[in-house]
Amino acid sequence: MKKVYSLMLALLLFSVYAIAQRSVSGKVTDEKGSPLSNVSVQVKGTTVGTTTSNTGNYTLNVPANGRTIVFSSIDMETIEITIGSQTTVNASLKTAEKALQEVVVTGYGTVRKKRDEAGAISSVSAKQIENRPIVSLDKAIQGAAAGVFVQSNNGIPGGNINVRIRGAGSINASNDPLYVIDGIQMNTRNDAAFTQSNPLAFLNPDDIQSIDILKDAASASIYGVGAANGVIIVTTKKGRAGKTKLNLNTYYGTAKPLKFLDVVNSQEYYQLRSEAYGNANNLAANSLVIKRTVLAEMRVPNAGTFTDAQADSAATALQTYDWQKEAFRNGNIKNYELGASGGNEKSTFRISANYMDQQTVVTKADFKRYGARVDLTNKATDRFTIGTNVNFSSFQQNVPFATDGSFLGSPAFSASGILPFNPIYNADGSYYGIPGGIPANLVGVLNQNIVAVNDYNSGFQRTNQLVGGISLDYKLRSWLSWKIFGGLDYRNVQGRLVRDARTPDAFVRRGLTQVQSNNNTNINTYTTLNFAKTFAEKHAVDAFVGYEYRRENNDGFSATGDGFPTFQFTYLNNAANPVSIGEFFTGFRRNAIFGNLNYSFNGKYQIGFNGRYDGSSRLGINNKFVGSGGVKAAWNIDRETFMEGISGTVSSLKLRASYGSVGSDQIGNFDALGLFGGGGIYNGNSGIAYTNLASPNLKWETTVISNIGLDFGLFKSRITGAVEVYRKTSDNLLLNKPLPSYSGFGGISENVGKMENKGVELTLGFVPFRAKKKGDFEMDVNFIFAYNKQTVKELFGGLQVLPGNVGIRVGQPVGVLFTQKFGGVNAATGRPLFYDSLGNITYQVQDRDRVILGPTVLAPYNGGLNTSVRLKGFTLDVAFNYEYGRYASDGQINFLRENTGRINLLQEAYDTRWTTPGQVTHYPRFNFNATESKGSGPGGGNRTWFKADYIRLRNVTLSYEVPSTWMSKLKLSSARFYVQGSNLWTYSDWFSYDIEFVGTSTGIIPQTKNYTFGLQLGF
């Protein structure tokens, strides 16, 4: 009987529950009537919710106490609808104004509406960077954010990228920004020994949700000593509650050389070499003795006995071999990604995997990456949330002969300069001009067969990287929470380089092998107490205080051996001669307490404060700790009552100002310490000696930034933009001060010097055509401009020029061009002319004749132009970036413009060279001795420096999104096809392979022109 009563009671309770809740369904559309998928549908005040399907439909069991349903979606305005007695509730969501929907990440997981933020923060969204054939995220922000200057060091996939935020504030210390990925402060040091390796290449750019760039000190100072050069905060994609979604993304394409250098053929080289001998020896270039000499030098058999006719016939018969076409190739690009995301109101997840294979135009510089990422969030209780994300990546780079420099065996350097009459192969297909062969080398200064060298040599650099974090978030009250975070950035870099015994660099040594291993463990932990509450509906306060600890250890091992039995043996256990072995350890520690407070009144006025107190093991014993911080304020003018009458014209208007300071410890880990080194032998015993002088008073390099900004939106945000004016002063520069040689040390690290950067930034968006309904024509254009003026204000001891570096001078930017001015060519004699200090023409200049000509490191002007056009599912995206105002020198081009004739020559130099009296040209006559008697060399002065201005068509993408009506038939939630081109066009007068580089482009592996086709599918 008890069982019957129990069953009846259960049925009664179930009936009461069923009556207490009811089913509500409906459809959610946009303002044009198109269905919206993945819209959050939530019963207000409860945890009950769901998301809409691909057709915009939903069904929801509403509890008895449910009165209102909240509909929300990214990029749409949130609305609330009272249910009443309805069982069908439809909703129509409007697209939110861009200025109202934008959010920024300001540090330590804090997300704020951009309208409520007063700092100088630029943002780059996932849409701006997705599906581009780039290896690392730093390349993704090029031309996308004002004041963020991005240069490629070269075209090595996975190679270094140069990023500067509002100029460079230091001379010796690092100028790289701090990268924070999902809360983890990354180590971005290049630990690879044999090629350039970018630690940020571990992250697949398509896993990125947003990039926020903190540019002013009032914002960046929350991260303390690592943030003096700005902060780049990367947030990856997360899972969302709803049906599990699968996404497949793949693209395939080719990589081609940007250009080949136009150099002379064998007959033209013969003429040039003859002129060089003639001008040096006061003989006619077509005299028989010179003909015989040059042809013999070119290894023409029996040239020493030729008659005039035989010499002319032999010169005509010379063959030309295209070393560039043989050394460079077309590469392939392959990328595959698979992701899944979903969850419910308690748990969400996102899992992704990716594989990328990118070949560049120079062999032995290819890149492969395997990666997997997992992101999980679990709401264990209404108060306690656990989150974790783990990214594992393994990427391998083949090792080129050299990443830059004038190395004879490097294809990127020598291919254009090898004398064109040198064959590449013998008649039997074997390599011509290699050690042990006949002949054993090529003719000319560049005497190595680079095709053979590149074929025989081998090596790799492999990076295994694990980046992950776990967070615990507990709500003490609805307005107060406690967060604990722990993150790990672990990287193991292994490298192996083999110089083959058949190549010139290892022939005598009978082969050479080097190996290297490096381990870096970067642990980053913090805890914060977070507060957010609104009082009396007008006063909003949010704040947090926290403690952080960061520890980084780096250790490595290397070994070298030579003397192998044959070239087939390359491992060190087969080396007859163990050349060297090395091991090292280094590391640093940091800790800090920090806090942030923001107050807003009625949404009109905002003020914020950052404060931080850091300690670092890198600084002197007397200056381990430093405070930093800043204040920022904003006024939303458009929210004032006096603006109501013109709200249609001025849709948003905000004035911002900030001021802050932040210290920097971006120097070597032990620069402040007195160090001993071992490894020496004294009196037959092992010994130690001083290797570094202690600098106990070494303190922080301090950067102070003041900033004023104006954000605006006009005509219902058809025109939007921001103007920023800033001044950035770096004091107590961390420099290596030279010491007298009798001290036994070259220098000591001290705080000496001051530098200033000041500039203007402009971001302008324009929507000339806005669609009235889905599929209509629409277009938007975004323009970015930045100007930065850098000035060295002080050096140590009252010096006006840094000893040993005339390019660092008080009153000028770092790396200013200081040299003599080229005066053209004497039309009567063909000799090069220069200007002396008095402005007079002379043949021979002195050091005193040097003048300041302009910056060489960073271009004062840079920016980008991005536009998007959409119609009927088709989208065309076009992106440009540009630089202006910098001088650069290319050692490779300087070799190809020499007038001695021992290296190949640019066609431009051949066509414009001086040959006859009265000829007006800028290129001197050829001379075997290079420097004319009682004259300066033709390569001196600013003749070897050029304007490095350019405009580059960075990316073009044409895509088609399949209509949703077709998707249901294909059992897909989305489908998109696209074709894409990168680096398609460059406007520049630059002679060499690629205008975009850091330092010198001598021998760098250039970037490529890429064409890709891609497919994205959603299930």
DANORLIN-V533345 format. One line per field, one symbol per residue. ss: DSSP state (a for helix, b for strand, c for the rest). phi: phi as a letter, one per 30 degrees, with the letter a starting at -180 (. if undefined). A space follows every 10 residues. Layout:
ss: ???
phi: ???
This chain:
ss: caaaaaaaaa aaaaaaaaaa cbbbbbbbbb ccccbccccb bbbcccccbb bcccccbbbb bbcccccbbb bbcccbccbb bbcccccbcc bbbcbccaaa acbbbbbccb bbbaaacccc bbbbbaaaac ccccccaaaa cccccccbbb bbcccccccc bbbbbccccc cccccccbbb bccbbccccc ccccccccaa aaccaaabbb bbbbccaaaa aaaaaaaccc bbbbbbcccc cbbbbbbbbb bbbbbbbccc ccbccaaaaa aaaaaaaaaa accccccaaa aaaaaaaccc ccaaaccaaa aaaaaacccc ccaaaaabcc bbbbbbbbbb bbbcccbbbb bbbbbbbbcc cbccccbbbb bbbbbbbbbc cccbbbbbbb bbbbbbbbcc cccccccccc aaaacccccc ccccbccccc bccccccccc ccccccccca aaaaaacbbb bbbbbbbbbb bbbbbbbccb bbbbbbbbbb bbbbbbbbbc cccccccccc cbbbbbbbbb bbbbbbbbbb bbbbbcccbb bbbbbbbbbb bbbbbbbbbb bbcccccccc caaaccbbbb bbbbbbbbbb bbbbbbbbbb bcccbbbbbb bbbbbbcccc ccccbbbbbb bbbbbbaaac aaaaaacccb bbbbbbbbbb bbbbcccccc ccccbbbbbb bbccbbbbbb bbcccccccc bbbbbbbbbb bbbbccccbb bbbbbbbbbb bccbbbbbcc aaacccbbbb bccbbbbbbb bbbbbbbbbc cccccccbbb bbbbbbbbbb bbbbcaaacc bbccbbbbbc ccccccbbbc cbbbbccccc cbbbbccccc bbccccaaac bbbbcccccc bbbbbbbbbb bccbbbbbbb bbbbccbbcc aaaaaacccc cccccbaaaa aabccccccc ccbccccccc cccccccccc aaaacbbccb bbbbbbbbbb bccaaaaaaa cccbbbbbbb bbbbbbbccc cccccccccc cccccccbbb bbbbbbbbc
phi: .ddddddddd dddddddddd cbcbblbcbd dcjddccidd cbdeibcdaa bdddcidabb dcdeddcbcc cbadibddbb bddicdcbbc bbccddeedd cdbbcckhid cbdddcccdd bcbbcdddbd iddbdbdddd cdicbdiccb bddacddidd bccbchiccb ccddcdddcb chjcdddcdd cdccadbced ddcdedddca bccdccdddd ddciddcdcj bccccddcdb dkedccbcbb bbabbbddac ddcdcdddde dddddddddd chbddcdddd edddddddid eiddcddedd dddddddecc ccdddddcbc ccbbbbbbbb blkbdcbbbb bbbbbbbbcc dcdibdbbbc bbbbbbbbcd bdccbcbbbb bcbbbbcdcd eadajcdddd ddddedcded dddcbdddjd dciceicbdc acdjddccdd ddeddddala bcbcbbbaab bbbbddbdcb bbbbbbbbbc bccbbbbbcd ddcedbdddh jbbbbabbcb cccbbabbcc baacchiccc bbaababbbb bbcbbabbab bbicebddcb dddcddbdda bbabbalbbb bacaabbbbb chicbbbbbb babcbbddcd ecbdbacbla bbbbbdddcd ddcddcdddc daabcbaaaa badbbdbddb ddcdbcbcjc cbhicdbbad baddbdcdbd dcccbcbbbb cbbbhhidbb labbbbbbcc bhedbcddbe dddibdabdb cbjabbbbab bbbbcbcdbb ddbejddbab bbbbbbbbcc bdcbbdiidc bdeibddcbd jbddiddbad cdcjbdddci ddcbcddcid dbdbcceddd bdcldbccdd calabbbbbb ahicbccbbc babajccbbb edddddcdcc icbdbddddd dcddbbejdc accdddbeci ddehbcddcd iddccbdcda bbddabbcbb cdeddddddc ibcaabcabb bbhdabcacd dddbdcacib ceiddddbcc bbbbbbbcc
